Amino acid sequence: MHPDTRLQLQHVRAADLRAEADAYRLTAGAGNPRRLRARVGWTLVEVGLRLASAPRPAVAC
């Protein structure tokens, strides 16, 4: 195999490995998806409760 061809293949493989490592790093940093879903769910519940219990100003007629 020609050295330039081998070098190009190594560059492509290195780029693939870097992309794979970045993708793993992003997914590992996100943590457990169920945990994130639960956090978002409880946040939505809290916002809903705040909206439901917010005092409403009286409208003068």
QUICORSUL-V894279 format. One record per backbone hydrogen bond with DSSP energy under -0.5 kcal/mol. NH is the residue of the N-H (numbers start at 1). CO is the residue of the C=O. E is the energy in kcal/mol with one decimal. If there is no record, write none. Layout:
# QUICORSUL-V894279
NH;CO;E / NH;CO;E
This chain:
# QUICORSUL-V894279
6;2;-2.3 / 7;3;-2.4 / 8;4;-2.2 / 9;5;-2.3 / 10;6;-2.2 / 11;7;-2.1 / 12;8;-2.3 / 13;9;-2.5 / 14;10;-2.5 / 15;11;-2.1 / 16;12;-2.2 / 17;13;-2.5 / 18;14;-2.3 / 19;15;-2.3 / 20;16;-2.5 / 21;17;-2.5 / 22;18;-2.3 / 23;19;-2.3 / 24;20;-2.2 / 25;21;-2.6 / 26;22;-2.2 / 27;23;-2.1 / 28;24;-2.9 / 29;25;-1.8 / 30;26;-1.1 / 31;27;-0.7 / 36;32;-1.9 / 37;33;-2.4 / 38;34;-2.4 / 39;35;-2.2 / 40;36;-2.5 / 41;37;-2.5 / 42;38;-2.7 / 43;39;-2.0 / 44;40;-2.3 / 45;41;-2.1 / 46;42;-2.4 / 47;43;-2.4 / 48;44;-2.4 / 49;45;-2.5 / 50;46;-2.3 / 51;47;-2.4 / 52;48;-2.3 / 53;49;-2.1 / 54;50;-0.6 / 60;58;-0.6
